[in-house]
Amino acid sequence: MYKYYLFIINNNSYKIYKNNSYYLYTILNTLYHIKKTDVIYGITLYRNICDIFSVKLLSNYINERFKVEHQNKEIILKNKQEKTFLKINYSCVLIKSTNIMPEIFRIFNIYNKKIFVIEFDRKKYFWLDEEIKKIMLTKKK
């Protein structure tokens, strides 16, 4: 199962890190592994880099658009091709899926074009809009 964390990067940070993804990954990875004693520093750093998700808006849209089930604050997408779970937080969205590129990524790409995706366990990261564009180009060929 793939475990993705999605972050909305604010305009200033986007300009800085759009072509320097590794540095953005390094910062967010540090925040992901931050010690409890450094949480205040982590929150300040997060607020300087990221914007928050509109939890209600996204939850309502996904509930209307997809067949879903709710379990312990997670949204489970009912789809025959993939099994996907999401947890929408203000700070980030956690997506667990059997698919390397879950269908729900398209919704988040429409929602915001400055989403940075990290798979911390595998040390992989990418800009969501760029991955969606690559897939679209591949399908056109």
C-alpha positions, 0 to 999 in steps of 0.5 A: 500500500502506498502512503502519501502526504499532500501539502499545499505550498504557499505562493512564496515558497512555491516560487522558491522550491518549484525547481528545488523539490529536494530542498522542500522535501528535506524541510518537510521530512524534518518536520515529519520527524520533529521531536516533541520539544521542537514542535513550536519551531515546527509549527512556525516553519510549517506556517511559513511554507504551507497553506491549509486545506479546507477540510469541510469543502473537500470532505463535502465534495468527495462525499458527493462525488464518490461512493464513500464510507466513513470509518474512524475519521477516514474516508474510504473510497469505494472503487473496484480498481483501487482501495483508497483511504483518506484523512483530510487534515488542515495541515495535510492530507494523508492518502493510503492506496493500493494504486501508485497514482490514486484517482483521488489525486485528480480532485486535489490537483483541481483543488490546488495546483501547488500541492507537493506529495511525499511518500516518507516511507519510500523517500519519494516526492513530487509536485502533483500537477507535474505527475498528472501532466505526465500521465495525461501526456502518456495517455495521449500517445 
